[in-house]
Every structure is written in structure tokens, then in C-alpha cells.
């Protein structure tokens, strides 16, 4: 949705396993000025927070399988993003977008 409204280019990708210990985004590109992060939730539900605090399986915002999360223009939000599985292990496909040249 956001990518359609802007002149953006691919800036990077990571696939992130989410289990019973909270994890953050592990491969945020440092050599590219990222302006938008797209997080596709695959396989199972997660709980997440974007304030740097670890969620638990019952506390945090519910992210449901096949949902897409967008983090827009605030690097603090994506560097503070933390996720944990709700019940079974999940996978996140994370796409990083940069402003087109």
C-alpha cells in the first residue's frame, strides 16, 4: 500500500524466525537510507512491540498470519521492533525500501 504511493526502490530483505524468545530485526541495511519497512507475517501469529520492550506470548500487539505491518519513516520504530511467537514458531519476511534516486 505505502510502496504504491511513493517512488521507492528495493533496499534489502531478511527472513526472520520468531520463536519463544523475543527477537528484533537483524539485518537493517546500514549503507542505504531506509524510509519504509514492510513486515509480512507468515506461518503463525506473533505478538510485537515497537518501543524496545520485549513482548510475551500474551502481551503486545497481535500480528496475525498473512498480515502486513508497515513501519514508515521512523528508524527508532524499526530498530525498537521486537516480536515473539504467540503459540507456534512463525516466520517474518522483511523488505526494506529506500527512496528512489
C-alpha positions as CSV (number, residue, x, y, z in Angstrom):
1,X,0.0,0.0,0.0
2,X,2.6,2.6,1.0
3,X,5.0,1.4,-1.7
4,X,2.4,2.3,-4.4
5,X,2.1,5.8,-3.1
6,X,5.8,6.7,-3.3
7,X,8.7,6.5,-5.6
8,X,10.6,3.7,-3.7
9,X,13.2,1.1,-4.6
10,X,14.2,-2.2,-3.0
11,X,16.7,-1.6,-0.3
12,X,17.1,-5.1,1.3
13,X,15.5,-8.2,2.7
14,X,15.7,-10.6,5.6
15,X,13.8,-13.6,6.7
16,X,13.4,-13.8,10.4
17,X,12.5,-16.8,12.5
18,X,10.3,-16.0,15.5
19,X,10.2,-18.4,18.4
20,X,9.7,-18.3,22.2
21,X,12.4,-15.6,22.7
22,X,11.7,-12.1,21.5
23,X,13.8,-11.0,18.5
24,X,14.4,-7.8,16.7
25,X,15.1,-7.0,13.0
26,X,18.6,-8.4,12.5
27,X,19.6,-7.1,9.0
28,X,18.6,-3.5,8.8
29,X,20.7,-2.1,5.9
30,X,23.2,0.4,7.2
31,X,24.5,1.5,3.8
32,X,21.1,2.5,2.4
33,X,18.8,5.3,3.8
34,X,15.7,3.1,4.5
35,X,12.4,5.0,4.6
36,X,9.8,2.2,4.8
37,X,9.9,-1.3,6.3
38,X,7.4,-4.0,5.2
39,X,7.0,-7.0,7.6
40,X,4.9,-9.9,6.2
41,X,3.8,-12.4,8.9
42,X,4.0,-15.9,7.6
43,X,3.0,-19.3,9.1
44,X,1.7,-18.3,12.6
45,X,0.6,-15.4,14.7
46,X,3.1,-13.2,16.6
47,X,3.0,-10.5,19.3
48,X,5.1,-7.4,18.7
49,X,6.1,-4.1,20.2
50,X,7.9,-1.2,18.7
51,X,9.1,0.5,21.9
52,X,12.1,-1.7,22.6
53,X,10.3,-3.7,25.2
54,X,10.1,-7.5,24.7
55,X,6.6,-8.7,24.1
56,X,5.4,-12.0,25.5
57,X,3.0,-14.6,24.0
58,X,0.1,-12.8,25.7
59,X,1.3,-9.1,25.9
60,X,1.9,-7.0,22.9
61,X,0.1,-6.1,19.7
62,X,-1.3,-9.2,17.9
63,X,0.1,-9.7,14.4
64,X,-1.8,-12.4,12.5
65,X,-0.6,-14.7,9.8
66,X,-0.8,-13.1,6.3
67,X,-0.9,-9.6,7.9
68,X,1.5,-7.0,6.6
69,X,3.0,-4.5,9.1
70,X,4.3,-1.2,7.8
71,X,6.9,1.0,9.6
72,X,7.2,4.3,8.0
73,X,9.9,6.9,8.2
74,X,11.0,6.5,11.8
75,X,14.1,4.4,12.3
76,X,13.5,4.3,16.0
77,X,10.4,2.3,15.4
78,X,12.1,-0.4,13.4
79,X,15.3,-0.5,15.5
80,X,13.0,-0.9,18.5
81,X,10.7,-3.6,16.9
82,X,10.6,-6.8,18.9
83,X,8.5,-9.9,18.1
84,X,7.7,-13.3,19.7
85,X,5.6,-16.2,18.6
86,X,2.0,-16.3,20.1
87,X,1.9,-20.1,20.2
88,X,3.9,-21.8,17.4
89,X,7.0,-20.6,15.6
90,X,6.5,-18.0,12.9
91,X,8.5,-16.5,10.1
92,X,8.7,-12.8,9.1
93,X,9.7,-11.7,5.6
94,X,11.0,-8.2,6.0
95,X,11.5,-5.9,3.0
96,X,13.4,-2.7,3.4
97,X,12.5,0.2,1.0
98,X,14.6,3.2,0.1
99,X,13.7,6.5,-1.7
100,X,14.3,6.1,-5.4
101,X,17.2,8.1,-6.9
